[in-house]
Amino acid sequence: MTRVVYSVDIAAPAQEVFNAVVDWRGQDRWVPLTTVRAGRQAGIAVGGEIAAYTGVGPIGFLDTMTITRWDVPHRVDVLHTGNVVKGIGIMTVRPLDAENSRFYWAEDLEVPLGVVGQIGWQLVKPAFAFGIKAALKRFANLVEKGELGHRLDADEPTYVG
């Protein structure tokens, strides 16, 4: 497993940040070149399913995930079950005080192809890190503006613990 961890401080309470993290459709607005949809159980509990397509047009891949941990308003873990991305995603929200939080995005990834895959990962890792850091800055900005985490559909409530 290869672990990557990135974080961003956000001027918002932990509950608001958590609601934004699990606003799966809202990830389209901050994760580059990615469209996310919730499947079974609307992605709001252990066993819930999420699918993320990353790419441009037909050139890309589908990253399917199953929620394996659901701890409102602190943590969501997903098991990547697709053909390309394998491993565990860990999204954690830590309150810094009543009005500020830190969001951690961690991935324990199974890099394929043994030594060749590890070498390839070292070449790709800087671009991956740049993209994730930029995405987290966009995420923080959207949360602070109150533009993520608000459900418009009656069957998709915000998540309170």
For each residue, the residues with C-beta under 8 A, 3 or more apart:
1: 87 108 109 110
2: 108 109 110 111 118 121
3: 106 107 108 109
4: 106 107 109 125 128 129 132
5: 104 105 106
6: 104 105 106 129 132 133 136
7: 102 103 104 105 136
8: 102 103 136 137 139 140
9: 96 100 101 102 140
10: 17 100 101 102 103 139 140 143 144
11: 99 100 140 144
12: 16 17 20 99 100 101 143 144
13: 16 17 95 98 99 100 101
14: 17 18 73 74 93 94 95 101
15: 18 19 73 160 161
16: 12 13 19 20 101 143 146 149
17: 10 12 13 14 20 21 73 93 101 103 143 149
18: 14 15 21 22 72 73 74 76 93 149 159
19: 15 16 22 23 73 148 149 150 158 159
20: 12 16 17 23 26 139 142 143 148 149
21: 17 18 76 91 93 103
22: 18 19 43 44 76 149 159
23: 19 20 26 27 148 149 150 151
24: 27 36 37 38 43 50
25: 28 36 37 38
26: 20 23 29 30 142 147 148 149
27: 23 24 30 31 34 36 52
28: 25 31 34 35 36
29: 26 138 142 147 148
30: 26 27 135 136 138 139 142 148
31: 27 28 34 36 52 54 135
32: 131 134 135
33: 54 55 56 60
34: 27 28 31 52 53 54
35: 28 52 53
36: 24 25 27 28 31 50 51 52
37: 24 25 50 51 52
38: 24 25 42 43 44 48 49 50 156
39: 42 43 48 49 50 51
40: 47 48 49
41: 44 45 47 48 49 67
42: 38 39 48 155 156
43: 22 24 38 39 48 49 50 67
44: 22 38 41 48 70 156 159
45: 41 48 67 70
46: 67 68 69 70
47: 40 41 66 67
48: 38 39 40 41 42 43 44 45 66 67 70
49: 38 39 40 41 43 64 65 66 67
50: 24 36 37 38 39 43 64 65 66 67 78
51: 36 37 39 62 63 64 65
52: 27 31 34 35 36 37 62 63 65
53: 34 35 60 61 62 63
54: 31 33 34 60 61 63
55: 33 58 59 60 61
56: 33 59 60
57: 60
58: 55
59: 55 56
60: 33 53 54 55 56 57
61: 53 54 55 82 83 84 85
62: 51 52 53 82 83 84
63: 51 52 53 54 80 82 84 85
64: 49 50 51 80 81 82
65: 49 50 51 52 78 79 80 81 82 89
66: 47 48 49 50 78 79 81
67: 41 43 45 46 47 48 49 50 70 76 77 78
68: 46 77 78 79 88
69: 46 75 76 77
70: 44 45 46 48 67 76
71: 74 75 76
72: 18 159 160 161
73: 14 15 17 18 19 93 159 160 161
74: 14 18 71 92 93 94
75: 69 71 90 91 92 93
76: 18 21 22 67 69 70 71 90 91
77: 67 68 69 88 89 90 91
78: 50 65 66 67 68 88 89 91
79: 65 66 68 88
80: 63 64 65 85 86 87 88 89 109
81: 64 65 66
82: 61 62 63 64 65 85 86
83: 61 62
84: 61 62 63
85: 61 63 80 82 109
86: 80 82 109 110 112
87: 1 80 107 108 109 110
88: 68 77 78 79 80 107 108
89: 65 77 78 80 105 106 107
90: 75 76 77 104 105 106 107 108
91: 21 75 76 77 78 103 104 105 106
92: 74 75 103 104 106
93: 14 17 18 21 73 74 75 101 102 103 104
94: 14 74 101 102 104
95: 13 14 98 100 101
96: 9 100 101 102
97: 100
98: 13 95
99: 11 12 13
100: 9 10 11 12 13 95 96 97
101: 9 10 12 13 14 16 17 93 94 95 96
102: 7 8 9 10 93 94 96
103: 7 8 10 17 21 91 92 93 136 139 140
104: 5 6 7 90 91 92 93 94
105: 5 6 7 89 90 91 132 136
106: 3 4 5 6 89 90 91 92
107: 3 4 87 88 89 90
108: 1 2 3 87 88 90
109: 1 2 3 4 80 85 86 87
110: 1 2 86 87
111: 2 117 118 120 121
112: 86 117
113: 116 117 120
114: 117 118
115: 118 119
116: 113 119 120
117: 111 112 113 114 120 121
118: 2 111 114 115 121 122
119: 115 116 122 123
120: 111 113 116 117 123 124
121: 2 111 117 118 124 125
122: 118 119 125
123: 119 120
124: 120 121 127 128
125: 4 121 122 128 129
126: 129 130
127: 124 130 131
128: 4 124 125 131 132
129: 4 6 125 126 132 133
130: 126 127 133 134
131: 32 127 128 134 135
132: 4 6 105 128 129 135 136
133: 6 129 130 136 137
134: 32 130 131 137 138
135: 30 31 32 131 132 138 139
136: 6 7 8 30 103 105 132 133 139 140
137: 8 133 134 140 141
138: 29 30 134 135 141 142
139: 8 10 20 30 103 135 136 142 143 148
140: 8 9 10 11 103 136 137 143 144
141: 137 138 144 145
142: 20 26 29 30 138 139 145 147 148
143: 10 12 16 17 20 139 140 146 147 148 149
144: 10 11 12 140 141
145: 141 142
146: 16 143 150
147: 26 29 142 143 150
148: 19 20 23 26 29 30 139 142 143
149: 16 17 18 19 20 22 23 26 143 158
150: 19 23 146 147 158
151: 23 156 157 158
152: 156
153: 156
154:
155: 42
156: 38 42 44 151 152 153
157: 151 160
158: 19 149 150 151
159: 18 19 22 44 72 73
160: 15 72 73 157
161: 15 72 73
